[in-house]
Structures are given as C-alpha cells and as structure tokens.
Amino acid sequence: MAELSLISMRYAEAARLNSAAARGETEAVEFFRDLWPEIGERFFCGNPLAPGAGVTSIMTHPRGKPGAAMLGRQCDTCSALPWQTRMHRLTKLFKLMFAGWRPTRPGWNAR
C-alpha cells in the first residue's frame, strides 16, 4: 500500500531547485528525480504513484515557520485541475492534517 509522503524544506531552496530544474541543471533535475524513490500516495487524490512519476508540488508549509515549504507528489490529472479546485482540496487536506488550521498567512491568500 502506498503511503502519503510530504517533505519539509526551506521555501527559497525549493524555489531555487525548481527554477534550476526548469533550466535543465543536473543537480536540480537529479534532486527531483531522486526525491520520490518508492511508490507513494498522491496528496490530492490519494491514488498510488510509481517511483519518480508525477510532479512535485511546492506549497507554503501550513505549520512551519515563515519561509518553510512542504513538498508533495501530484499526478498529471490533478496538476491539470483548475487552480481554485487544487487550492480547495489542499485546504481540506490541511484542515484534516492540522486541527484548527486556517489559511491565514499571506502566502495562502494570494495567488
């Protein structure tokens, strides 16, 4: 059975690696390729995802200090959903994961 795996790291570092991977820089491409080495659960729809498949979503960490990020796996189908639908699902997920959580930080209220 696949398990949901979320990774915490500094948002600035995650954004830097994401930009570098988009430019094709080896270090960043390898980082994202090796980030998910086993079958895991997609954080939006809960279906299993093969090792290395899908895309990595970078989100503001809901309980972390300012500047913290949470990385999760997302399939192509969920990636194609409208932004508002993805944010609604993410808000519901975080409310289940973190009792009493509400999207109040500036990063959660701006697109």
N, CA and C atoms as an extended XYZ file, in Angstrom:
333
Properties=species:S:1:pos:R:3:atomname:S:1:resname:S:1:resid:I:1 pbc="F F F"
N         0.834       -1.181        0.000 N   MET     1
C         0.000        0.000        0.000 CA  MET     1
C         0.883        1.250        0.000 C   MET     1
N         0.496        2.220       -0.778 N   ALA     2
C         1.240        3.478       -0.872 CA  ALA     2
C         0.963        4.341        0.350 C   ALA     2
N         1.974        5.085        0.769 N   GLU     3
C         1.827        5.994        1.898 CA  GLU     3
C         2.032        7.418        1.426 C   GLU     3
N         1.315        8.342        2.055 N   LEU     4
C         1.484        9.755        1.744 CA  LEU     4
C         2.810       10.211        2.322 C   LEU     4
N         3.615       10.824        1.495 N   SER     5
C         4.922       11.300        1.897 CA  SER     5
C         5.023       12.781        1.576 C   SER     5
N         5.251       13.599        2.587 N   LEU     6
C         5.434       15.029        2.398 CA  LEU     6
C         6.796       15.405        2.966 C   LEU     6
N         7.483       16.302        2.301 N   ILE     7
C         8.839       16.685        2.699 CA  ILE     7
C         8.849       18.171        3.034 C   ILE     7
N         9.497       18.517        4.141 N   SER     8
C         9.631       19.921        4.539 CA  SER     8
C        11.030       20.417        4.217 C   SER     8
N        11.110       21.634        3.724 N   MET     9
C        12.397       22.275        3.473 CA  MET     9
C        12.170       23.783        3.356 C   MET     9
N        13.252       24.540        3.254 N   ARG    10
C        13.128       25.991        3.102 CA  ARG    10
C        12.513       26.311        1.744 C   ARG    10
N        11.558       27.233        1.740 N   TYR    11
C        10.858       27.580        0.503 CA  TYR    11
C        11.820       28.153       -0.546 C   TYR    11
N        12.750       28.989       -0.102 N   ALA    12
C        13.695       29.599       -1.046 CA  ALA    12
C        14.526       28.534       -1.749 C   ALA    12
N        14.946       27.511       -1.012 N   GLU    13
C        15.729       26.429       -1.608 CA  GLU    13
C        14.882       25.606       -2.572 C   GLU    13
N        13.642       25.335       -2.202 N   ALA    14
C        12.748       24.585       -3.086 CA  ALA    14
C        12.491       25.359       -4.377 C   ALA    14
N        12.271       26.668       -4.260 N   ALA    15
C        12.037       27.502       -5.440 CA  ALA    15
C        13.294       27.577       -6.310 C   ALA    15
N        14.468       27.676       -5.679 N   ARG    16
C        15.724       27.710       -6.433 CA  ARG    16
C        15.916       26.415       -7.217 C   ARG    16
N        15.686       25.286       -6.551 N   LEU    17
C        15.830       23.992       -7.228 CA  LEU    17
C        14.800       23.828       -8.343 C   LEU    17
N        13.595       24.313       -8.123 N   ASN    18
C        12.556       24.226       -9.134 CA  ASN    18
C        12.941       25.032      -10.380 C   ASN    18
N        13.439       26.243      -10.186 N   SER    19
C        13.870       27.077      -11.314 CA  SER    19
C        15.054       26.442      -12.038 C   SER    19
N        15.993       25.904      -11.256 N   ALA    20
C        17.171       25.262      -11.852 CA  ALA    20
C        16.765       24.024      -12.649 C   ALA    20
N        15.805       23.265      -12.134 N   ALA    21
C        15.338       22.071      -12.851 CA  ALA    21
C        14.653       22.468      -14.155 C   ALA    21
N        13.921       23.576      -14.140 N   ALA    22
C        13.261       24.053      -15.354 CA  ALA    22
C        14.285       24.450      -16.416 C   ALA    22
N        15.473       24.902      -15.964 N   ARG    23
C        16.551       25.243      -16.902 CA  ARG    23
C        17.357       24.012      -17.309 C   ARG    23
N        17.078       22.863      -16.665 N   GLY    24
C        17.767       21.627      -17.005 CA  GLY    24
C        19.079       21.406      -16.281 C   GLY    24
N        19.320       22.131      -15.190 N   GLU    25
C        20.561       21.960      -14.438 CA  GLU    25
C        20.577       20.586      -13.773 C   GLU    25
N        21.677       19.891      -13.924 N   THR    26
C        21.801       18.494      -13.498 CA  THR    26
C        21.477       18.288      -12.030 C   THR    26
N        22.055       19.112      -11.142 N   GLU    27
C        21.846       18.950       -9.693 CA  GLU    27
C        20.360       18.969       -9.341 C   GLU    27
N        19.650       19.935       -9.893 N   ALA    28
C        18.235       20.094       -9.573 CA  ALA    28
C        17.382       18.993      -10.192 C   ALA    28
N        17.676       18.635      -11.426 N   VAL    29
C        16.926       17.560      -12.085 CA  VAL    29
C        17.088       16.260      -11.304 C   VAL    29
N        18.317       15.972      -10.875 N   GLU    30
C        18.572       14.758      -10.084 CA  GLU    30
C        17.888       14.828       -8.722 C   GLU    30
N        17.866       16.016       -8.101 N   PHE    31
C        17.212       16.167       -6.801 CA  PHE    31
C        15.745       15.751       -6.905 C   PHE    31
N        15.020       16.304       -7.881 N   PHE    32
C        13.599       15.980       -8.022 CA  PHE    32
C        13.384       14.549       -8.492 C   PHE    32
N        14.276       14.025       -9.322 N   ARG    33
C        14.144       12.641       -9.784 CA  ARG    33
C        14.301       11.668       -8.615 C   ARG    33
N        15.255       11.959       -7.719 N   ASP    34
C        15.557       11.058       -6.599 CA  ASP    34
C        14.708       11.328       -5.358 C   ASP    34
N        13.873       12.344       -5.395 N   LEU    35
C        13.095       12.741       -4.220 CA  LEU    35
C        12.059       11.697       -3.826 C   LEU    35
N        11.498       11.004       -4.788 N   TRP    36
C        10.431       10.039       -4.537 CA  TRP    36
C        10.865        8.671       -5.065 C   TRP    36
N        11.708        7.919       -4.330 N   PRO    37
C        12.270        6.659       -4.835 CA  PRO    37
C        11.341        5.446       -4.746 C   PRO    37
N        10.182        5.591       -4.136 N   GLU    38
C         9.298        4.429       -3.987 CA  GLU    38
C         7.854        4.797       -4.319 C   GLU    38
N         7.014        3.786       -4.420 N   ILE    39
C         5.600        4.035       -4.696 CA  ILE    39
C         5.035        4.879       -3.558 C   ILE    39
N         4.303        5.909       -3.911 N   GLY    40
C         3.747        6.789       -2.899 CA  GLY    40
C         2.340        7.208       -3.250 C   GLY    40
N         1.703        7.842       -2.305 N   GLU    41
C         0.337        8.294       -2.477 CA  GLU    41
C         0.333        9.736       -2.981 C   GLU    41
N        -0.536       10.016       -3.913 N   ARG    42
C        -0.711       11.390       -4.393 CA  ARG    42
C        -1.458       12.160       -3.320 C   ARG    42
N        -1.030       13.373       -3.023 N   PHE    43
C        -1.641       14.059       -1.890 CA  PHE    43
C        -3.015       14.639       -2.193 C   PHE    43
N        -3.400       14.824       -3.463 N   PHE    44
C        -4.734       15.327       -3.762 CA  PHE    44
C        -5.759       14.215       -3.879 C   PHE    44
N        -5.459       13.194       -4.689 N   CYS    45
C        -6.480       12.181       -4.964 CA  CYS    45
C        -6.261       10.877       -4.201 C   CYS    45
N        -5.084       10.679       -3.598 N   GLY    46
C        -4.839        9.504       -2.776 CA  GLY    46
C        -4.501        8.240       -3.534 C   GLY    46
N        -4.470        8.280       -4.853 N   ASN    47
C        -4.118        7.094       -5.636 CA  ASN    47
C        -2.615        6.864       -5.598 C   ASN    47
N        -2.178        5.601       -5.797 N   PRO    48
C        -0.743        5.332       -5.792 CA  PRO    48
C        -0.056        5.928       -7.022 C   PRO    48
N         1.202        6.268       -6.860 N   LEU    49
C         2.002        6.856       -7.926 CA  LEU    49
C         3.339        6.128       -7.968 C   LEU    49
N         3.757        5.721       -9.145 N   ALA    50
C         5.006        4.970       -9.317 CA  ALA    50
C         6.215        5.808       -8.898 C   ALA    50
N         7.322        5.164       -8.541 N   PRO    51
C         8.531        5.906       -8.157 CA  PRO    51
C         8.941        6.890       -9.247 C   PRO    51
N         9.196        8.127       -8.851 N   GLY    52
C         9.651        9.146       -9.777 CA  GLY    52
C         8.585        9.712      -10.699 C   GLY    52
N         7.377        9.180      -10.667 N   ALA    53
C         6.305        9.651      -11.558 CA  ALA    53
C         5.628       10.883      -10.981 C   ALA    53
N         4.913       11.598      -11.832 N   GLY    54
C         4.182       12.773      -11.399 CA  GLY    54
C         5.080       13.984      -11.268 C   GLY    54
N         4.562       15.002      -10.640 N   VAL    55
C         5.314       16.238      -10.436 CA  VAL    55
C         5.362       16.543       -8.937 C   VAL    55
N         6.346       17.335       -8.549 N   THR    56
C         6.470       17.754       -7.163 CA  THR    56
C         5.796       19.106       -7.012 C   THR    56
N         4.895       19.196       -6.067 N   SER    57
C         4.197       20.435       -5.764 CA  SER    57
C         4.891       21.104       -4.586 C   SER    57
N         5.165       22.381       -4.692 N   ILE    58
C         5.820       23.131       -3.621 CA  ILE    58
C         4.782       24.077       -3.021 C   ILE    58
N         4.523       23.905       -1.724 N   MET    59
C         3.492       24.686       -1.046 CA  MET    59
C         4.084       25.375        0.181 C   MET    59
N         3.490       26.476        0.583 N   THR    60
C         3.861       27.091        1.850 CA  THR    60
C         3.497       26.105        2.954 C   THR    60
N         4.430       25.847        3.875 N   HIS    61
C         4.172       24.882        4.950 CA  HIS    61
C         3.104       25.441        5.879 C   HIS    61
N         2.023       24.683        6.121 N   PRO    62
C         0.917       25.206        6.924 CA  PRO    62
C         1.244       25.434        8.392 C   PRO    62
N         2.197       24.702        8.953 N   ARG    63
C         2.540       24.866       10.365 CA  ARG    63
C         3.992       25.272       10.568 C   ARG    63
N         4.722       25.401        9.492 N   GLY    64
C         6.137       25.740        9.588 CA  GLY    64
C         6.358       27.217        9.862 C   GLY    64
N         7.597       27.549       10.128 N   LYS    65
C         7.968       28.940       10.311 CA  LYS    65
C         7.856       29.652        8.962 C   LYS    65
N         7.729       30.966        8.969 N   PRO    66
C         7.737       31.684        7.688 CA  PRO    66
C         8.990       31.314        6.897 C   PRO    66
N         8.817       31.060        5.620 N   GLY    67
C         9.942       30.653        4.780 CA  GLY    67
C        10.063       29.153        4.635 C   GLY    67
N         9.163       28.397        5.267 N   ALA    68
C         9.202       26.939        5.171 CA  ALA    68
C         8.267       26.477        4.059 C   ALA    68
N         8.646       25.371        3.432 N   ALA    69
C         7.826       24.810        2.355 CA  ALA    69
C         7.551       23.344        2.635 C   ALA    69
N         6.496       22.838        2.015 N   MET    70
C         6.151       21.420        2.068 CA  MET    70
C         6.068       20.938        0.624 C   MET    70
N         6.721       19.823        0.341 N   LEU    71
C         6.715       19.250       -0.995 CA  LEU    71
C         5.896       17.979       -0.995 C   LEU    71
N         5.064       17.809       -2.004 N   GLY    72
C         4.238       16.621       -2.136 CA  GLY    72
C         4.160       16.190       -3.588 C   GLY    72
N         3.724       14.953       -3.811 N   ARG    73
C         3.605       14.413       -5.167 CA  ARG    73
C         2.210       14.647       -5.713 C   ARG    73
N         2.175       14.948       -6.999 N   GLN    74
C         0.919       15.233       -7.659 CA  GLN    74
C         0.940       14.567       -9.036 C   GLN    74
N        -0.153       13.946       -9.412 N   CYS    75
C        -0.234       13.302      -10.731 CA  CYS    75
C        -0.577       14.336      -11.801 C   CYS    75
N        -0.441       13.948      -13.052 N   ASP    76
C        -0.740       14.861      -14.162 CA  ASP    76
C        -2.218       15.255      -14.185 C   ASP    76
N        -3.100       14.320      -13.807 N   THR    77
C        -4.535       14.616      -13.793 CA  THR    77
C        -4.848       15.705      -12.772 C   THR    77
N        -4.288       15.574      -11.570 N   CYS    78
C        -4.524       16.585      -10.530 CA  CYS    78
C        -3.841       17.909      -10.894 C   CYS    78
N        -2.692       17.838      -11.553 N   SER    79
C        -1.994       19.055      -11.979 CA  SER    79
C        -2.815       19.850      -12.983 C   SER    79
N        -3.641       19.145      -13.754 N   ALA    80
C        -4.450       19.796      -14.790 CA  ALA    80
C        -5.734       20.424      -14.237 C   ALA    80
N        -6.040       20.160      -12.972 N   LEU    81
C        -7.238       20.756      -12.370 CA  LEU    81
C        -7.075       22.270      -12.280 C   LEU    81
N        -8.165       23.018      -12.313 N   PRO    82
C        -8.067       24.470      -12.146 CA  PRO    82
C        -7.430       24.813      -10.794 C   PRO    82
N        -6.731       25.947      -10.744 N   TRP    83
C        -6.027       26.373       -9.541 CA  TRP    83
C        -6.963       26.409       -8.340 C   TRP    83
N        -8.178       26.932       -8.516 N   GLN    84
C        -9.121       27.055       -7.404 CA  GLN    84
C        -9.514       25.674       -6.860 C   GLN    84
N        -9.688       24.695       -7.728 N   THR    85
C       -10.035       23.341       -7.293 CA  THR    85
C        -8.893       22.732       -6.498 C   THR    85
N        -7.653       22.907       -6.974 N   ARG    86
C        -6.493       22.374       -6.252 CA  ARG    86
C        -6.346       23.025       -4.880 C   ARG    86
N        -6.546       24.352       -4.802 N   MET    87
C        -6.436       25.044       -3.514 CA  MET    87
C        -7.534       24.599       -2.554 C   MET    87
N        -8.733       24.365       -3.078 N   HIS    88
C        -9.831       23.889       -2.236 CA  HIS    88
C        -9.478       22.521       -1.646 C   HIS    88
N        -8.973       21.616       -2.476 N   ARG    89
C        -8.597       20.285       -1.993 CA  ARG    89
C        -7.449       20.368       -1.002 C   ARG    89
N        -6.485       21.230       -1.269 N   LEU    90
C        -5.350       21.389       -0.367 CA  LEU    90
C        -5.799       21.947        0.979 C   LEU    90
N        -6.703       22.909        0.959 N   THR    91
C        -7.230       23.471        2.202 CA  THR    91
C        -7.951       22.402        3.017 C   THR    91
N        -8.768       21.582        2.342 N   LYS    92
C        -9.467       20.499        3.043 CA  LYS    92
C        -8.471       19.504        3.638 C   LYS    92
N        -7.438       19.165        2.882 N   LEU    93
C        -6.419       18.225        3.354 CA  LEU    93
C        -5.696       18.769        4.583 C   LEU    93
N        -5.264       20.025        4.528 N   PHE    94
C        -4.532       20.607        5.649 CA  PHE    94
C        -5.423       20.750        6.884 C   PHE    94
N        -6.707       21.028        6.695 N   LYS    95
C        -7.611       21.100        7.847 CA  LYS    95
C        -7.746       19.737        8.523 C   LYS    95
N        -7.680       18.667        7.735 N   LEU    96
C        -7.718       17.316        8.314 CA  LEU    96
C        -6.402       16.964        9.001 C   LEU    96
N        -5.295       17.394        8.411 N   MET    97
C        -3.976       17.059        8.944 CA  MET    97
C        -3.627       17.870       10.188 C   MET    97
N        -4.026       19.141       10.209 N   PHE    98
C        -3.638       20.051       11.281 CA  PHE    98
C        -4.894       20.650       11.901 C   PHE    98
N        -5.317       20.095       13.018 N   ALA    99
C        -6.549       20.544       13.683 CA  ALA    99
C        -6.509       22.049       13.936 C   ALA    99
N        -7.585       22.724       13.579 N   GLY   100
C        -7.694       24.150       13.819 CA  GLY   100
C        -6.984       25.021       12.786 C   GLY   100
N        -6.373       24.415       11.792 N   TRP   101
C        -5.651       25.200       10.785 CA  TRP   101
C        -6.611       25.988        9.900 C   TRP   101
N        -6.241       27.222        9.611 N   ARG   102
C        -6.992       28.057        8.674 CA  ARG   102
C        -5.990       28.772        7.781 C   ARG   102
N        -6.338       28.998        6.521 N   PRO   103
C        -5.404       29.676        5.611 CA  PRO   103
C        -5.337       31.172        5.881 C   PRO   103
N        -4.527       31.569        6.858 N   THR   104
C        -4.482       32.979        7.256 CA  THR   104
C        -3.172       33.667        6.898 C   THR   104
N        -2.094       32.923        6.630 N   ARG   105
C        -0.826       33.554        6.303 CA  ARG   105
C        -0.909       34.165        4.902 C   ARG   105
N        -0.149       35.218        4.642 N   PRO   106
C        -0.224       35.889        3.342 CA  PRO   106
C        -0.003       34.954        2.153 C   PRO   106
N         0.850       33.966        2.285 N   GLY   107
C         1.110       33.049        1.188 CA  GLY   107
C        -0.092       32.209        0.801 C   GLY   107
N        -1.051       32.083        1.704 N   TRP   108
C        -2.246       31.289        1.428 CA  TRP   108
C        -3.375       32.116        0.848 C   TRP   108
N        -3.272       33.415        0.940 N   ASN   109
C        -4.364       34.265        0.472 CA  ASN   109
C        -4.087       34.912       -0.870 C   ASN   109
N        -2.890       34.781       -1.381 N   ALA   110
C        -2.540       35.383       -2.666 CA  ALA   110
C        -2.217       34.286       -3.667 C   ALA   110
N        -2.499       34.541       -4.879 N   ARG   111
C        -2.202       33.551       -5.912 CA  ARG   111
C        -0.851       33.774       -6.485 C   ARG   111
